[in-house]
Amino acid sequence: MALSAPSVKVELAAIRMLFDWLVVGQVIAVNPASPVRGPKHSVKRGKTPVLSAEEARALIDSVDVSTPVGLRDRALIALMVYTFARVGAALSMRVEDAYVQNRRTWVRLHEKGGKRHEMPCHHNLEAYLHAYMEVAGADADGEGPLFCTARKRAGQLTDRAMIQRDAHAMIRRRATAAGIQTKIGNHSFRATGITEYLKNGGKLEIAQQMAKHESARTTGLYDRRNDQVSLDEVERIVI
């Protein structure tokens, strides 16, 4: 099976690292993979589907919050939108990772590579989290998962953490119910939040810090402000 250019580059990097380790251990004299060049691949725009601010707002407002499951889903979606959190970091949160500091609710995200990332909540997210946690009956010691699965039909939450497959199924179900045709996934809210932040005067370097990206170039891949510019220009073709 043929691999994509990014996959080839990742595997080649892994092979180089292996041979580097063998060189350091004096198993071999030189790294035979060093002169090998991978395929050229340059990306300036990410492929992640994004929502407009209006669509994101409509999706959040469409969730029926008369049940614990609805409150959970609204809080999870809002967390990913307002904190740019990866779904893995959101689902790995414990109850104690939503806490009050200086009269404001903060969230503690456990990002890739064991990195801990803390940031204050947007006022909407703060309200959604508190509403969910009050109804969910969060455990007193705070060690249980924040976002739990639900028992089918009963609609009651369990003590088991959601996994990414659960979140994706929930998001697709909620998007369909809200009449959103864009094929969004777990990562779409990260791109949506970053784009809206930058559209409203936010700085790329701050977005990078909030998203916990190593490089501003990576953050730039989530910036879809130019999509609207392109659409406006296309509409100039009046025929």
Phi, psi and omega in degrees: 000128180288138179263154176288162181302316178298322180294319178299317181296321179294315181292323178295321178297321179295320179295318178299317180296322178298312180293326176300318179297321179292325177294314179299323179278004178061029175281321175231161185278318183225162178271108182290346182270350183303315182281354182285128180254130179280176179293148177288135180206119180227127181236128178247351181220128180288164181261353184297125177296139180236162176252153170285166178300322181293320179292319179297318179295319179295322179296313180298317182289339183280346183288128177285109184261025176276356180235157176302323180295318178297318177297320177297312183296318178297317181294320181293315178298315180297322179300316181290326180288311189275343179246357184060025186288142169293150182297326179297320178291323180293315184285341178273358180294141170262168180303321182292349180279356170247110189219164181260134177215127183054044176066018179226143178283133177242159173236145178247117182253138179256097186275180181299148179077015179075015181281133177259129185232123181240138179205153180287156181273142165300150185299327177294314180298320179301315180295318182293319180296314181295320179298318180291314184293327179294318182281326183290341181066055182306141183296149187295324184279349175076009184268350180284163179295144180285314182254109186255158175288169179237149175285132180300141179071313182292328179074011179264147181281147177262190176255016179257140182288145173293153173246171186299326178297321177298315182295319181295316179297319179297315183295316179297320179295316180293321180295318179297316180297330181274359179078022180270122185270341179298132182280076183277161176223193182302323186279348184298327183289330175296313178293321179298312181297316181296316181298314181293323177300314181290324179297331182262027173093005178292157181263142183300320182293329177285321176299321177300317180294318181293323181277350180062044176269145177288329185230143176294335178297321178296317178299322180299334179293338180269355183276110182250026180298327182289343177299318180291323177300315180297318180297318178300321181290321179300321182290352175287346180278089186267101181232000000 
